[in-house]
Amino acid sequence: MGESYKLLEQINNSLDLKHLEPDQLVELSSELRQFIIDIVSTNPGHFGASLGVVELTVALHYVFNTPSDRIIWDVGHQAYGHKILTGRRDIFHTNRKYGGISGFPKRTESEYDSFGTGHSSTSISAALGMAIGNELKDEKRHVVAVIGDGSMTGGLAFEGLNNGGTQKADLLVILNDNNMAIDPNVGALKEYLLDITTSQTYNKFKTDVWNLMGRLDKLGPRTRTIIQKLENAVKSAILKQSNLFESLGFRYFGPVDGHDVVYLTKVLNDLKNIPGPKLLHCLTVKGKGFTPAEQNQTIWHAPGLFNKTTGERIVIKTDKPTPPRYQDVFGHTLVELAEQNEKIVGITPAMPSGCSLNIMMEKMPNRTFDVGIAEQHAVTFSAGLAAEGMVPFCNIYSSFMQRAFDQVIHDVALQNLQVVLCLDRGGLVGDDGATHHGAYDIAYLRSIPNMVVSAPMNEEELRNLMFTAQQKGNGPFAIRYPRGNGVMTDWRKPFKTIDIGKGRQIRQGSDIALVTIGHIGNMAAAAADKLESEGISVAHFDMRFAKPLDHELLHKIGKSYNTIVTVEDGCLPGGFGSAVLEWLNDNGYNAKVIRLGIPDRFVDHGSQQELYKECGIDTDGIYQTIKRVSKPNLLNKAI
């Protein structure tokens, strides 16, 4: 590893870490931070979040007896340092690569990954369950949940706190407060935390009481109880309100400097000896130690390739015009529509830059709403807007929309409200892996009455579906589209209304019917071109809608073709192919149907193209499937 990592190269597990002297932890933190910079600059991943918790990571593994003691990293994109210190340093260069280690904690990857994470706000509930589970088994171990202030905006975090404060389990919650999720945090909690962190009187009092309690500890529990009551009374007077966390039953400590690794070890050692639920408030800087990441924290959340010396981000340029990202087409199109329709509003749960709603946010700030990491609230908030005659475009990543399934049913669909659900990252997303693949949206949405479920094959279709969805008289309308670039450079076409539930035939053919939905249809089209050159005539139908299905088009397909191949970038069980198969069966057709899509298993990480290939839905996979099933058809045709 070289001279620059003389301490880090000695650390293969948490036991190795404990051999260091406390003053060596500063140098180890510096080496760990540089190691993350070195690797992530050439193998892109989540960057700023992991840099911000380097000292906290070192302190946690130094103080606690991991993996026997449990550390749960909320979301998990800040766990790179944790992985490097727990036996994965020499394979960290494979992070997020096909066949390599996951970008998130994963129980099957290491015994140090106590709980698999990838979505936000789960750590407190999981940690509480583990803490109580240990009590029931009469096993003594510490349980720590590390949660960012962005994740604390999620309702599940407060459900965990509310229950945890009443259970009295031995649980430590560490609030990593850097005022950032991917974008800057929003909401009342942000202002509350700011009040706590800026109250010098309050913080001085906290320090004095902590020191006093340490000295009086030998006098017994009665004295501690008296001091605690005095502490709570004075804190309430200083802040003119009860501490939020202590009102939920958690002892609150902090705020403390999350980058003072030696002090953190002392604090954590003290907290180990205090029973019951407690919360340590740490102040950190996202991107700490790398100036560009500190100065532009949104971009450097996951910056891609960059020069680790100059901080310049590396963009691979090409002479050919590049089609835009679907999310940017959404963002620009929404502004166009909002300029025409004053009832349109935009909603996102903490992802304005991730879904490109920031484009409208800059131009129409009073009509765009970042509600924090709160998908359930985002959907029901949208339903409330729709109930008052507004037309909300609620943009949520497909895998995150799973968290609001009940709200889609109960608050939107049951009342037949005009909420446009824009599901970004539909399908296989690539390097983020199983926690982020948008595999299930078609299957779970098409089961809901009143829902329209659609997917565009290209950018123009996305624009037209958005234009159609906002028209008067429509009800719930879902539009799902993939991560990454589309296929059109000239995509700003005049808007056209699409008849709801109407597909289109985009290629004539006599041997086999190829029936697709969404962007994956472009790969199917390329496969059909290749098959045509080999004498296999494939008819291609872009259905556009998984619900309602185009009955007229399906009757045509059912009457004309003995073999039908469906292709989708979604799960096979209950998905688009299942919808086609059900319809054919219900209408008395007995064609052979081959369904291609995401198989009934969790697909790991890799590039999108690698994962398309693994699932058999890349151009070659579709080509090979149709070529194989076409042989009997061609033999019958020859006879």
C-alpha positions as CSV (number, residue, x, y, z in Angstrom):
1,M,0.0,0.0,0.0
2,G,3.0,2.3,0.4
3,E,4.4,4.6,3.0
4,S,1.3,6.9,3.0
5,Y,-0.8,4.1,4.6
6,K,1.6,2.8,7.3
7,L,-1.1,2.5,9.9
8,L,-4.0,1.6,7.7
9,E,-2.2,-1.3,6.2
10,Q,-2.0,-2.9,9.7
11,I,-5.8,-2.8,10.2
12,N,-7.7,-5.8,9.0
13,N,-10.4,-5.9,11.7
14,S,-11.5,-4.0,14.7
15,L,-9.1,-5.9,17.0
16,D,-6.1,-4.6,15.1
17,L,-7.5,-1.1,15.6
18,K,-7.5,-1.5,19.4
19,H,-3.7,-2.0,19.4
20,L,-3.2,1.7,18.5
21,E,-2.7,4.4,21.0
22,P,-5.4,7.1,21.2
23,D,-3.1,9.7,19.6
24,Q,-2.5,7.5,16.6
25,L,-6.1,7.6,15.7
26,V,-5.7,11.1,14.2
27,E,-3.1,9.8,11.8
28,L,-5.2,6.7,11.0
29,S,-8.2,8.9,10.2
30,S,-6.1,11.0,7.9
31,E,-4.9,7.8,6.1
32,L,-8.4,6.4,5.9
33,R,-9.7,9.6,4.4
34,Q,-6.9,9.7,1.8
35,F,-7.5,6.1,0.9
36,I,-11.2,6.8,0.2
37,I,-10.2,9.7,-2.0
38,D,-7.6,7.6,-3.9
39,I,-10.0,4.8,-4.6
40,V,-13.3,6.7,-5.3
41,S,-11.5,9.2,-7.7
42,T,-11.0,6.3,-10.1
43,N,-13.8,4.0,-9.1
44,P,-16.8,6.3,-8.6
45,G,-19.2,5.9,-5.7
46,H,-20.7,7.9,-2.8
47,F,-18.0,10.2,-1.7
48,G,-18.9,13.2,0.5
49,A,-20.9,11.2,3.1
50,S,-18.1,8.7,3.8
51,L,-15.5,11.5,4.1
52,G,-17.7,13.2,6.7
53,V,-17.8,10.2,9.1
54,V,-14.2,9.1,9.0
55,E,-13.3,10.1,12.6
56,L,-16.7,8.8,13.8
57,T,-16.1,5.5,12.1
58,V,-12.6,5.1,13.6
59,A,-13.9,6.0,17.1
60,L,-16.8,3.5,16.9
61,H,-14.7,0.6,16.0
62,Y,-12.0,1.6,18.5
63,V,-14.4,1.8,21.4
64,F,-16.9,-0.9,20.7
65,N,-16.3,-4.6,20.4
66,T,-17.5,-5.1,16.8
67,P,-18.8,-7.3,15.3
68,S,-20.3,-8.6,18.6
69,D,-21.4,-5.0,19.3
70,R,-23.7,-3.9,16.5
71,I,-23.3,-0.8,14.3
72,I,-26.2,0.0,11.9
73,W,-25.4,2.6,9.3
74,D,-28.5,4.4,8.1
75,V,-28.8,4.4,4.3
76,G,-25.2,3.1,4.3
77,H,-23.6,5.3,1.7
78,Q,-21.4,6.7,4.5
79,A,-20.0,3.2,5.3
80,Y,-17.0,3.1,3.1
81,G,-14.6,3.7,6.0
82,H,-16.4,1.0,7.9
83,K,-15.8,-1.5,5.1
84,I,-12.2,-0.6,4.7
85,L,-11.5,-1.1,8.5
86,T,-13.3,-4.4,8.6
87,G,-11.4,-6.6,6.2
88,R,-12.4,-5.2,2.9
89,R,-9.5,-2.7,2.3
90,D,-7.7,-4.8,-0.3
91,I,-10.9,-5.4,-2.3
92,F,-12.4,-2.0,-1.9
93,H,-11.3,-1.1,-5.4
94,T,-14.2,-3.5,-6.5
95,N,-16.8,-1.4,-4.7
96,R,-20.0,-1.2,-6.7
97,K,-18.4,-3.1,-9.6
98,Y,-20.0,-6.2,-11.2
99,G,-19.0,-9.2,-9.0
100,G,-17.4,-6.8,-6.4
101,I,-18.4,-5.7,-3.0
102,S,-21.6,-3.7,-2.5
103,G,-21.7,0.0,-2.1
104,F,-24.0,-0.5,1.0
105,P,-23.8,-2.6,4.1
106,K,-24.8,-6.2,3.3
107,R,-25.2,-9.0,5.8
108,T,-24.0,-11.7,3.4
109,E,-20.9,-9.7,2.7
110,S,-19.4,-9.4,6.2
111,E,-20.3,-10.2,9.8
112,Y,-19.5,-6.5,10.5
113,D,-22.5,-5.5,8.4
114,S,-25.0,-6.0,11.2
115,F,-28.0,-4.9,9.1
116,G,-28.4,-4.4,5.3
117,T,-29.3,-0.8,4.4
118,G,-29.8,1.3,1.3
119,H,-33.0,3.2,2.0
120,S,-33.1,5.9,4.7
121,S,-34.5,6.1,8.2
122,T,-34.4,2.4,9.0
123,S,-31.5,2.2,11.4
124,I,-33.3,3.2,14.7
125,S,-36.1,0.7,14.3
126,A,-33.6,-2.1,13.3
127,A,-31.2,-1.2,16.2
128,L,-34.1,-1.2,18.7
129,G,-35.2,-4.7,17.5
130,M,-31.6,-5.9,17.8
131,A,-31.2,-4.4,21.3
132,I,-34.4,-6.0,22.6
133,G,-33.5,-9.3,20.9
134,N,-30.3,-9.3,22.8
135,E,-32.1,-8.7,26.0
136,L,-34.5,-11.5,25.4
137,K,-31.5,-13.8,24.7
138,D,-29.8,-12.5,27.8
139,E,-26.8,-11.5,25.7
140,K,-24.8,-8.4,26.6
141,R,-23.8,-6.3,23.6
142,H,-24.0,-2.7,22.6
143,V,-26.2,-1.6,19.7
144,V,-25.5,1.7,17.8
145,A,-27.5,3.4,15.1
146,V,-25.7,6.0,13.0
147,I,-28.3,8.2,11.3
148,G,-27.9,11.4,9.4
149,D,-30.0,14.5,10.0
150,G,-31.4,14.0,6.5
151,S,-32.6,10.5,7.3
152,M,-34.1,11.9,10.5
153,T,-36.7,13.6,8.4
154,G,-38.2,10.2,7.5
155,G,-41.3,9.2,9.6
156,L,-39.9,5.8,10.3
157,A,-37.0,7.3,12.3
158,F,-39.5,9.0,14.6
159,E,-41.5,5.8,14.9
160,G,-38.3,4.1,16.1
161,L,-37.5,6.9,18.5
162,N,-41.1,7.0,19.9
163,N,-41.0,3.3,20.6
164,G,-37.4,3.2,21.7
165,G,-37.9,5.8,24.4
166,T,-40.6,3.6,26.0
167,Q,-38.7,0.3,25.8
168,K,-35.8,1.5,27.8
169,A,-33.5,-0.8,25.9
170,D,-29.7,-0.2,25.9
171,L,-29.5,1.7,22.6
172,L,-27.3,4.5,21.4
173,V,-28.4,6.6,18.4
174,I,-25.7,8.8,16.9
175,L,-27.2,11.8,15.0
176,N,-24.7,12.7,12.3
177,D,-25.6,16.3,11.7
178,N,-24.1,17.9,8.6
179,N,-27.2,19.8,7.4
180,M,-27.2,17.7,4.2
181,A,-28.9,14.8,2.6
182,I,-28.0,14.8,-1.1
183,D,-29.4,18.3,-1.3
184,P,-29.5,20.7,1.6
185,N,-31.9,19.6,4.3
186,V,-35.3,21.2,4.6
187,G,-38.0,21.4,7.3
188,A,-38.6,22.3,10.9
189,L,-36.2,19.6,12.2
190,K,-33.3,21.4,10.5
191,E,-34.1,24.7,12.3
192,Y,-34.5,22.8,15.6
193,L,-31.1,21.2,15.3
194,L,-29.6,24.6,14.3
195,D,-31.1,26.1,17.5
196,I,-29.4,23.4,19.6
197,T,-26.1,23.7,17.9
198,T,-25.9,27.5,18.1
199,S,-27.0,27.9,21.8
200,Q,-23.7,28.6,23.5
201,T,-25.3,28.8,26.9
202,Y,-27.0,25.4,26.4
203,N,-23.8,23.7,25.2
204,K,-21.7,25.0,28.1
205,F,-24.3,23.8,30.6
206,K,-24.4,20.4,29.0
207,T,-20.6,20.1,29.3
208,D,-20.7,21.2,33.0
209,V,-23.5,18.8,33.9
210,W,-21.8,15.9,32.1
211,N,-18.5,16.6,34.0
212,L,-20.4,17.0,37.3
213,M,-22.3,13.7,36.8
214,G,-19.1,11.9,36.2
215,R,-17.7,13.1,39.5
216,L,-20.9,12.4,41.4
217,D,-21.4,8.9,39.9
218,K,-19.7,7.3,42.9
219,L,-22.3,8.8,45.2
220,G,-25.0,6.4,43.9
221,P,-28.1,6.3,41.7
222,R,-30.1,8.6,43.9
223,T,-27.7,11.5,43.4
224,R,-27.7,10.8,39.6
225,T,-31.5,11.0,39.5
226,I,-31.5,14.3,41.3
227,I,-28.8,15.7,38.9
228,Q,-30.7,14.5,35.9
229,K,-34.0,16.2,37.0
230,L,-32.0,19.4,37.6
231,E,-30.4,19.1,34.2
232,N,-33.7,18.7,32.4
233,A,-35.3,21.6,34.2
234,V,-32.5,24.0,33.4
235,K,-32.2,22.8,29.7
236,S,-35.9,23.5,29.3
237,A,-35.5,27.0,30.7
238,I,-32.5,27.7,28.4
239,L,-34.1,26.5,25.2
240,K,-37.6,27.7,26.3
241,Q,-38.8,24.2,25.2
242,S,-38.3,20.6,26.1
243,N,-35.6,18.8,24.2
244,L,-37.3,16.9,21.4
245,F,-35.3,13.7,21.9
246,E,-35.5,13.7,25.6
247,S,-39.3,14.2,25.4
248,L,-39.3,10.9,23.5
249,G,-37.4,9.2,26.3
250,F,-33.8,9.5,25.0
251,R,-31.0,11.0,27.0
252,Y,-29.5,13.7,24.8
253,F,-25.8,14.4,24.7
254,G,-24.1,17.0,22.6
255,P,-23.6,18.5,20.2
256,V,-19.9,17.4,19.9
257,D,-17.3,17.8,17.2
258,G,-17.6,14.8,15.0
259,H,-14.1,15.3,13.6
260,D,-12.2,15.2,17.0
261,V,-11.5,11.5,17.0
262,V,-9.8,11.4,20.4
263,Y,-12.6,13.3,22.1
264,L,-15.1,11.1,20.4
265,T,-13.5,7.9,21.9
266,K,-13.8,9.5,25.3
267,V,-17.4,10.4,24.8
268,L,-18.3,7.0,23.4
269,N,-16.6,5.2,26.3
270,D,-18.6,7.3,28.7
271,L,-21.9,6.5,26.9
272,K,-21.1,2.8,27.0
273,N,-21.6,2.9,30.8
274,I,-24.9,4.8,30.7
275,P,-27.9,2.4,30.4
276,G,-31.1,2.9,28.4
277,P,-31.8,4.8,25.2
278,K,-29.5,7.7,24.5
279,L,-28.7,10.0,21.6
280,L,-25.3,11.6,20.8
281,H,-25.5,14.6,18.5
282,C,-22.4,14.9,16.4
283,L,-21.6,17.9,14.1
284,T,-19.7,16.9,11.0
285,V,-18.9,18.4,7.5
286,K,-20.0,16.4,4.5
287,G,-16.9,16.0,2.3
288,K,-14.6,16.8,5.1
289,G,-10.9,16.9,4.1
290,F,-11.4,17.4,0.4
291,T,-12.1,21.1,-0.3
292,P,-14.2,20.8,-3.5
293,A,-16.5,18.3,-1.7
294,E,-16.9,20.6,1.3
295,Q,-17.7,23.6,-1.0
296,N,-20.2,21.9,-3.2
297,Q,-21.7,19.1,-1.2
298,T,-24.6,18.2,-3.6
299,I,-22.4,17.6,-6.6
300,W,-19.8,15.7,-4.5
301,H,-22.3,13.3,-2.9
302,A,-21.5,11.0,-5.9
303,P,-19.3,13.0,-8.3
304,G,-18.1,10.3,-10.7
305,L,-14.5,10.3,-11.9
306,F,-12.3,13.1,-10.6
307,N,-8.7,14.2,-10.4
308,K,-7.8,13.7,-6.7
309,T,-5.1,16.4,-6.9
310,T,-6.9,19.2,-8.6
311,G,-10.5,18.3,-7.7
312,E,-11.5,18.6,-11.4
313,R,-14.3,16.2,-12.3
314,I,-13.6,14.1,-15.3
315,V,-16.2,14.0,-18.0
316,I,-15.7,11.7,-21.0
317,K,-16.5,13.8,-24.0
318,T,-17.6,12.6,-27.4
319,D,-17.9,14.4,-30.8
320,K,-21.4,12.9,-31.3
321,P,-24.4,14.6,-29.9
322,T,-25.5,12.9,-26.7
323,P,-29.1,12.2,-25.9
324,P,-30.2,13.8,-22.6
325,R,-30.9,12.0,-19.4
326,Y,-34.6,11.0,-18.9
327,Q,-34.6,12.9,-15.6
328,D,-33.6,16.2,-17.4
329,V,-36.3,15.7,-20.0
330,F,-38.7,15.4,-17.1
331,G,-37.4,18.5,-15.5
332,H,-37.5,20.8,-18.6
333,T,-40.8,19.4,-19.7
334,L,-42.4,20.0,-16.4
335,V,-41.4,23.7,-16.6
336,E,-43.0,23.9,-20.1
337,L,-46.2,22.4,-18.9
338,A,-46.3,24.5,-15.7
339,E,-46.0,27.6,-17.8
340,Q,-49.1,26.5,-19.7
341,N,-51.0,25.1,-16.7
342,E,-51.0,27.2,-13.5
343,K,-52.4,24.3,-11.5
344,I,-49.3,22.1,-11.9
345,V,-47.0,21.8,-8.9
346,G,-43.9,19.7,-8.3
347,I,-43.1,17.5,-5.3
348,T,-40.1,15.5,-4.4
349,P,-38.9,13.7,-1.2
350,A,-35.4,15.2,-0.8
351,M,-34.3,14.6,-4.4
352,P,-34.6,17.9,-6.4
353,S,-31.3,17.5,-8.1
354,G,-31.5,13.7,-8.4
355,C,-34.8,13.9,-10.3
356,S,-34.1,17.3,-11.9
357,L,-37.1,19.0,-10.2
358,N,-34.5,21.6,-9.2
359,I,-35.0,23.1,-12.8
360,M,-38.6,24.0,-11.9
361,M,-37.6,24.9,-8.3
362,E,-35.3,27.6,-9.6
363,K,-37.9,29.1,-11.9
364,M,-41.1,28.5,-9.8
365,P,-40.0,28.2,-6.2
366,N,-43.5,28.8,-4.9
367,R,-44.9,25.8,-6.9
368,T,-42.2,23.2,-6.0
369,F,-41.9,21.4,-2.7
370,D,-39.1,19.4,-1.3
371,V,-40.7,17.6,1.6
372,G,-37.6,15.8,3.0
373,I,-37.0,12.1,3.0
374,A,-40.6,11.3,3.5
375,E,-42.1,9.4,0.6
376,Q,-45.4,8.6,2.4
377,H,-46.0,12.2,3.2
378,A,-45.0,13.2,-0.4
379,V,-47.8,11.1,-1.8
380,T,-50.5,12.1,0.6
381,F,-49.4,15.7,0.4
382,S,-49.8,15.4,-3.3
383,A,-53.3,13.9,-2.8
384,G,-54.3,16.9,-0.7
385,L,-53.1,19.3,-3.4
386,A,-55.1,17.3,-6.0
387,A,-58.2,17.4,-3.7
388,E,-58.0,21.2,-4.0
389,G,-57.8,21.1,-7.8
390,M,-54.1,21.3,-8.3
391,V,-52.2,18.9,-10.6
392,P,-49.2,17.5,-8.6
393,F,-46.3,15.9,-10.3
394,C,-44.9,13.7,-7.5
395,N,-41.4,12.5,-8.5
396,I,-40.1,9.6,-6.5
397,Y,-37.4,7.0,-7.4
398,S,-39.1,3.8,-8.2
399,S,-37.6,1.8,-5.4
400,F,-38.5,4.5,-2.9
401,M,-42.1,4.6,-4.1
402,Q,-42.4,1.1,-2.6
403,R,-42.4,2.9,0.8
404,A,-45.6,4.8,-0.1
405,F,-47.6,1.9,-1.4
406,D,-50.4,2.3,1.1
407,Q,-50.7,6.0,0.4
408,V,-51.0,5.4,-3.3
409,I,-53.9,3.0,-2.7
410,H,-55.7,4.7,0.2
411,D,-55.1,8.4,-0.4
412,V,-54.8,8.7,-4.2
413,A,-56.4,5.8,-6.1
414,L,-59.3,5.1,-3.8
415,Q,-60.3,8.8,-4.2
416,N,-59.4,8.8,-7.9
417,L,-57.4,11.9,-7.5
418,Q,-55.3,13.4,-10.3
419,V,-51.8,12.8,-9.0
420,V,-49.1,12.2,-11.5
421,L,-46.6,9.7,-10.1
422,C,-43.3,10.1,-12.0
423,L,-41.1,7.1,-11.1
424,D,-37.5,7.9,-11.9
425,R,-35.0,5.0,-12.0
426,G,-37.5,2.5,-13.1
427,G,-35.8,-0.8,-13.8
428,L,-32.2,-1.8,-13.3
429,V,-30.3,1.2,-12.0
430,G,-26.8,-0.3,-12.1
431,D,-24.1,0.3,-9.4
432,D,-26.4,0.9,-6.5
433,G,-27.6,-2.6,-6.7
434,A,-30.5,-4.5,-5.2
435,T,-31.6,-1.8,-2.8
436,H,-32.2,0.7,-5.6
437,H,-33.4,-1.3,-8.6
438,G,-36.8,-0.2,-9.6
439,A,-38.0,-3.7,-10.3
440,Y,-41.5,-3.8,-8.8
441,D,-43.4,-0.7,-9.8
442,I,-45.3,-2.1,-12.7
443,A,-46.3,-5.2,-10.7
444,Y,-47.5,-3.4,-7.6
445,L,-49.1,-0.4,-9.4
446,R,-51.1,-2.4,-12.0
447,S,-52.9,-4.2,-9.1
448,I,-54.5,-0.9,-7.9
449,P,-57.9,0.2,-9.3
450,N,-58.1,3.6,-11.1
451,M,-54.4,3.6,-11.8
452,V,-52.9,4.3,-15.2
453,V,-49.5,2.7,-15.5
454,S,-47.3,3.9,-18.4
455,A,-43.7,3.8,-19.6
456,P,-42.2,5.8,-22.5
457,M,-39.9,4.2,-25.1
458,N,-38.0,7.5,-25.7
459,E,-37.9,11.1,-24.6
460,E,-40.6,12.3,-27.0
461,E,-43.0,9.7,-25.5
462,L,-42.1,10.9,-22.0
463,R,-43.0,14.4,-22.9
464,N,-46.3,13.3,-24.4
465,L,-47.2,11.1,-21.5
466,M,-46.6,14.0,-19.1
467,F,-48.7,16.3,-21.4
468,T,-51.5,13.7,-21.4
469,A,-51.4,13.0,-17.6
470,Q,-52.0,16.7,-16.7
471,Q,-55.1,17.1,-18.8
472,K,-58.4,17.7,-17.1
473,G,-60.5,14.6,-16.2
474,N,-57.7,12.2,-15.6
475,G,-57.2,10.3,-12.3
476,P,-54.0,8.7,-10.9
477,F,-51.4,8.4,-13.6
478,A,-48.0,6.7,-13.2
479,I,-45.1,7.3,-15.6
480,R,-42.0,5.2,-15.1
481,Y,-38.7,5.8,-16.9
482,P,-35.1,4.6,-16.4
483,R,-31.9,6.0,-15.0
484,G,-29.6,7.4,-17.6
485,N,-29.7,8.7,-21.1
486,G,-32.4,8.3,-23.7
487,V,-32.1,7.8,-27.4
488,M,-33.1,11.1,-29.0
489,T,-31.0,14.2,-29.5
490,D,-33.8,16.1,-31.1
491,W,-36.4,15.5,-28.4
492,R,-38.1,18.9,-28.0
493,K,-41.1,18.0,-30.1
494,P,-44.5,19.7,-30.0
495,F,-46.8,18.1,-27.4
496,K,-49.3,15.4,-28.6
497,T,-52.0,13.8,-26.5
498,I,-51.6,10.0,-26.3
499,D,-54.9,8.0,-26.0
500,I,-54.7,6.3,-22.6
501,G,-54.4,2.6,-23.0
502,K,-53.3,2.8,-26.7
503,G,-50.0,1.2,-27.9
504,R,-48.5,1.3,-31.3
505,Q,-47.0,-1.1,-33.9
506,I,-43.5,0.1,-34.8
507,R,-42.4,-2.8,-37.0
508,Q,-44.2,-5.1,-39.3
509,G,-43.4,-8.8,-39.3
510,S,-45.0,-12.2,-39.8
511,D,-43.1,-14.8,-37.7
512,I,-43.1,-13.6,-34.1
513,A,-44.7,-10.8,-32.1
514,L,-42.3,-8.8,-29.9
515,V,-44.3,-6.9,-27.3
516,T,-42.4,-4.4,-25.2
517,I,-43.0,-1.5,-22.7
518,G,-40.7,1.3,-22.0
519,H,-37.1,2.2,-22.8
520,I,-36.1,-1.5,-23.1
521,G,-38.0,-1.5,-26.3
522,N,-35.0,0.2,-28.0
523,M,-32.9,-2.9,-27.3
524,A,-35.7,-5.1,-28.6
525,A,-35.8,-2.9,-31.8
526,A,-32.1,-3.5,-32.3
527,A,-32.6,-7.2,-31.8
528,A,-35.4,-7.2,-34.4
529,D,-33.1,-5.5,-36.9
530,K,-30.5,-8.2,-36.5
531,L,-33.1,-11.0,-36.8
532,E,-34.5,-9.5,-40.0
533,S,-31.1,-9.7,-41.6
534,E,-31.1,-13.4,-40.8
535,G,-34.5,-14.0,-42.4
536,I,-36.6,-14.0,-39.2
537,S,-39.5,-11.6,-39.5
538,V,-40.4,-9.9,-36.2
539,A,-43.4,-7.6,-35.6
540,H,-42.7,-5.1,-32.8
541,F,-45.4,-3.6,-30.7
542,D,-44.7,-0.8,-28.1
543,M,-47.6,-1.0,-25.7
544,R,-46.8,2.2,-23.7
545,F,-49.3,1.1,-21.0
546,A,-49.3,-1.8,-18.6
547,K,-52.6,-0.6,-17.4
548,P,-55.0,-0.2,-19.1
549,L,-53.8,-2.6,-21.9
550,D,-54.6,-2.0,-25.5
551,H,-57.3,-4.5,-26.1
552,E,-57.5,-3.8,-29.9
553,L,-53.8,-4.3,-30.4
554,L,-53.7,-7.5,-28.3
555,H,-56.6,-9.0,-30.3
556,K,-54.6,-8.3,-33.4
557,I,-51.5,-10.0,-31.9
558,G,-53.5,-12.9,-30.5
559,K,-55.1,-13.6,-33.9
560,S,-52.0,-13.2,-36.0
561,Y,-49.1,-14.9,-34.0
562,N,-48.5,-18.3,-32.5
563,T,-45.4,-17.1,-30.6
564,I,-45.2,-13.9,-28.5
565,V,-42.2,-12.6,-26.7
566,T,-42.7,-9.8,-24.0
567,V,-39.8,-7.7,-22.8
568,E,-39.8,-5.4,-19.8
569,D,-37.3,-3.8,-17.5
570,G,-39.2,-4.9,-14.4
571,C,-39.9,-8.0,-12.4
572,L,-41.4,-11.0,-14.2
573,P,-43.8,-12.1,-11.4
574,G,-46.9,-10.0,-11.8
575,G,-45.3,-7.6,-14.3
576,F,-46.1,-6.5,-17.8
577,G,-45.6,-9.9,-19.3
578,S,-47.9,-11.4,-16.8
579,A,-50.5,-8.8,-17.7
580,V,-50.3,-9.7,-21.4
581,L,-50.5,-13.5,-20.5
582,E,-53.5,-12.9,-18.3
583,W,-55.3,-11.0,-21.0
584,L,-54.6,-13.6,-23.7
585,N,-55.8,-16.4,-21.5
586,D,-59.0,-14.4,-20.5
587,N,-59.8,-13.8,-24.1
588,G,-59.3,-17.4,-25.3
589,Y,-55.9,-17.1,-27.1
590,N,-53.5,-20.0,-26.7
591,A,-50.3,-18.5,-28.2
592,K,-47.0,-19.5,-26.7
593,V,-45.8,-16.6,-24.6
594,I,-42.1,-16.1,-23.6
595,R,-41.6,-13.4,-20.9
596,L,-38.3,-11.6,-20.6
597,G,-37.6,-9.3,-17.7
598,I,-36.0,-9.2,-14.2
599,P,-36.1,-12.7,-12.7
600,D,-37.6,-13.6,-9.4
601,R,-34.5,-12.9,-7.3
602,F,-32.6,-9.8,-6.1
603,V,-30.1,-8.7,-8.7
604,D,-26.8,-7.4,-7.4
605,H,-24.8,-4.4,-8.6
606,G,-22.9,-3.7,-11.8
607,S,-23.3,-1.4,-14.8
608,Q,-26.7,-1.2,-16.3
609,Q,-25.5,-3.0,-19.4
610,E,-23.9,-5.8,-17.4
611,L,-27.2,-6.3,-15.5
612,Y,-29.3,-6.2,-18.7
613,K,-27.1,-8.9,-20.0
614,E,-27.3,-11.0,-16.8
615,C,-31.1,-10.8,-17.0
616,G,-31.2,-11.6,-20.8
617,I,-32.9,-8.3,-21.7
618,D,-30.0,-6.7,-23.6
619,T,-30.0,-6.7,-27.4
620,D,-28.1,-9.9,-27.6
621,G,-30.2,-11.7,-25.0
622,I,-33.5,-10.7,-26.8
623,Y,-32.0,-11.7,-30.1
624,Q,-30.9,-15.1,-28.8
625,T,-34.2,-15.9,-27.2
626,I,-36.2,-15.0,-30.3
627,K,-33.8,-17.0,-32.5
628,R,-34.2,-20.0,-30.3
629,V,-38.0,-19.9,-30.2
630,S,-38.4,-19.0,-33.8
631,K,-37.0,-22.3,-35.1
632,P,-40.2,-24.3,-34.8
633,N,-42.1,-21.5,-36.5
634,L,-39.7,-21.4,-39.4
635,L,-39.9,-25.2,-39.8
636,N,-43.7,-25.0,-39.9
637,K,-43.5,-22.1,-42.4
638,A,-41.2,-24.1,-44.7
639,I,-43.5,-27.2,-44.6
